[in-house]
Amino acid sequence: DPALRTACTGADDLDDETFAVRVSAVRETFEECGVLLARRCGEDALLPESEVRPLETRYRADLVAGRVTLCDITAAHDLSLALDVLVPFAHWITPAFMPKRFDTHFFLVPAPADQVAAHDGEESVDSIWIEPRVAVADAQAKRRPIIFPTLRNLVKLARSTSVAEAFERARREPII
């Protein structure tokens, strides 16, 4: 929704496609794990857990079902989506011969300090906090099934030894 541009931080210089991809990333993050990358208009800090959980309770199911939009939520609660915190990390497109195709962008985002991520039970059915290198080792040892694109993203992420290094690499390395 082009009207959503005014309810976003970091959207001014984005072309329409990049804008749509970033808004989609914020939406998917909220839908799938209950983390909302948004601020009160005019504020710098991302919303705290105490403000996100009531929004999740009220809107998450309706957002997934298409009964409410992010534009509706931002307008009703004086929010600005934090597109400026998204750092491009990877871009995967399924091969043309696949019956179901995806064109998916991945971003690194600093996790809001006090928001609690929780899988939605539908698209995301389980969650665990684990170091990327441990997840890769588990996949290689057949202890944890991880689909190919996720595994490749984890391998890329595991090259960094800290969150700061991962962000620095993502900002300087081209996305292939």
KAMORA-V750449 format. One record per residue. N is the residue number from 1. SS is DSSP state (alpha for helix, beta for strand, coil for the rest). D_CENTER is the distance of its C-alpha to the mean C-alpha in whole Angstrom. Layout:
BEGIN
n:N ss:SS d_center:D_CENTER
n:N ss:SS d_center:D_CENTER
END
This chain:
BEGIN
n:1 ss:coil d_center:18
n:2 ss:alpha d_center:20
n:3 ss:alpha d_center:21
n:4 ss:alpha d_center:17
n:5 ss:alpha d_center:18
n:6 ss:alpha d_center:20
n:7 ss:alpha d_center:18
n:8 ss:beta d_center:15
n:9 ss:beta d_center:15
n:10 ss:coil d_center:15
n:11 ss:coil d_center:16
n:12 ss:coil d_center:20
n:13 ss:coil d_center:20
n:14 ss:coil d_center:17
n:15 ss:coil d_center:19
n:16 ss:alpha d_center:18
n:17 ss:alpha d_center:16
n:18 ss:alpha d_center:14
n:19 ss:alpha d_center:14
n:20 ss:alpha d_center:13
n:21 ss:alpha d_center:10
n:22 ss:alpha d_center:9
n:23 ss:alpha d_center:9
n:24 ss:alpha d_center:8
n:25 ss:alpha d_center:5
n:26 ss:alpha d_center:5
n:27 ss:alpha d_center:8
n:28 ss:alpha d_center:6
n:29 ss:alpha d_center:4
n:30 ss:alpha d_center:8
n:31 ss:alpha d_center:10
n:32 ss:alpha d_center:9
n:33 ss:alpha d_center:9
n:34 ss:coil d_center:10
n:35 ss:coil d_center:8
n:36 ss:coil d_center:9
n:37 ss:coil d_center:8
n:38 ss:beta d_center:12
n:39 ss:beta d_center:15
n:40 ss:beta d_center:19
n:41 ss:coil d_center:20
n:42 ss:coil d_center:22
n:43 ss:coil d_center:21
n:44 ss:coil d_center:19
n:45 ss:coil d_center:17
n:46 ss:coil d_center:14
n:47 ss:coil d_center:15
n:48 ss:coil d_center:17
n:49 ss:alpha d_center:17
n:50 ss:alpha d_center:20
n:51 ss:alpha d_center:19
n:52 ss:alpha d_center:15
n:53 ss:alpha d_center:17
n:54 ss:alpha d_center:20
n:55 ss:alpha d_center:17
n:56 ss:alpha d_center:15
n:57 ss:alpha d_center:19
n:58 ss:alpha d_center:20
n:59 ss:alpha d_center:17
n:60 ss:alpha d_center:15
n:61 ss:alpha d_center:18
n:62 ss:alpha d_center:19
n:63 ss:alpha d_center:16
n:64 ss:alpha d_center:15
n:65 ss:alpha d_center:19
n:66 ss:coil d_center:19
n:67 ss:coil d_center:21
n:68 ss:coil d_center:19
n:69 ss:coil d_center:17
n:70 ss:alpha d_center:14
n:71 ss:alpha d_center:17
n:72 ss:alpha d_center:20
n:73 ss:alpha d_center:18
n:74 ss:alpha d_center:17
n:75 ss:alpha d_center:21
n:76 ss:alpha d_center:22
n:77 ss:alpha d_center:21
n:78 ss:coil d_center:21
n:79 ss:beta d_center:17
n:80 ss:beta d_center:16
n:81 ss:beta d_center:12
n:82 ss:beta d_center:11
n:83 ss:alpha d_center:10
n:84 ss:alpha d_center:12
n:85 ss:alpha d_center:10
n:86 ss:coil d_center:8
n:87 ss:beta d_center:10
n:88 ss:beta d_center:10
n:89 ss:beta d_center:11
n:90 ss:beta d_center:12
n:91 ss:beta d_center:13
n:92 ss:beta d_center:15
n:93 ss:beta d_center:17
n:94 ss:coil d_center:19
n:95 ss:coil d_center:23
n:96 ss:coil d_center:25
n:97 ss:coil d_center:27
n:98 ss:coil d_center:25
n:99 ss:coil d_center:25
n:100 ss:coil d_center:22
n:101 ss:coil d_center:20
n:102 ss:coil d_center:16
n:103 ss:beta d_center:15
n:104 ss:beta d_center:11
n:105 ss:beta d_center:9
n:106 ss:beta d_center:7
n:107 ss:beta d_center:6
n:108 ss:beta d_center:8
n:109 ss:coil d_center:7
n:110 ss:coil d_center:10
n:111 ss:coil d_center:10
n:112 ss:coil d_center:12
n:113 ss:coil d_center:15
n:114 ss:coil d_center:16
n:115 ss:coil d_center:13
n:116 ss:coil d_center:14
n:117 ss:coil d_center:11
n:118 ss:coil d_center:13
n:119 ss:coil d_center:13
n:120 ss:coil d_center:14
n:121 ss:coil d_center:17
n:122 ss:coil d_center:16
n:123 ss:coil d_center:13
n:124 ss:coil d_center:13
n:125 ss:coil d_center:16
n:126 ss:coil d_center:16
n:127 ss:coil d_center:14
n:128 ss:coil d_center:16
n:129 ss:coil d_center:16
n:130 ss:coil d_center:17
n:131 ss:coil d_center:18
n:132 ss:alpha d_center:17
n:133 ss:alpha d_center:20
n:134 ss:alpha d_center:21
n:135 ss:alpha d_center:19
n:136 ss:alpha d_center:21
n:137 ss:alpha d_center:24
n:138 ss:alpha d_center:24
n:139 ss:alpha d_center:23
n:140 ss:alpha d_center:26
n:141 ss:coil d_center:28
n:142 ss:coil d_center:27
n:143 ss:coil d_center:26
n:144 ss:coil d_center:22
n:145 ss:coil d_center:21
n:146 ss:coil d_center:18
n:147 ss:coil d_center:18
n:148 ss:alpha d_center:19
n:149 ss:alpha d_center:16
n:150 ss:alpha d_center:14
n:151 ss:alpha d_center:17
n:152 ss:alpha d_center:17
n:153 ss:alpha d_center:14
n:154 ss:alpha d_center:15
n:155 ss:alpha d_center:18
n:156 ss:alpha d_center:17
n:157 ss:alpha d_center:15
n:158 ss:alpha d_center:18
n:159 ss:coil d_center:20
n:160 ss:coil d_center:19
n:161 ss:coil d_center:21
n:162 ss:coil d_center:19
n:163 ss:alpha d_center:16
n:164 ss:alpha d_center:18
n:165 ss:alpha d_center:19
n:166 ss:alpha d_center:16
n:167 ss:alpha d_center:14
n:168 ss:alpha d_center:18
n:169 ss:alpha d_center:18
n:170 ss:alpha d_center:15
n:171 ss:alpha d_center:16
n:172 ss:alpha d_center:20
n:173 ss:coil d_center:19
n:174 ss:coil d_center:19
n:175 ss:coil d_center:17
n:176 ss:coil d_center:19
END
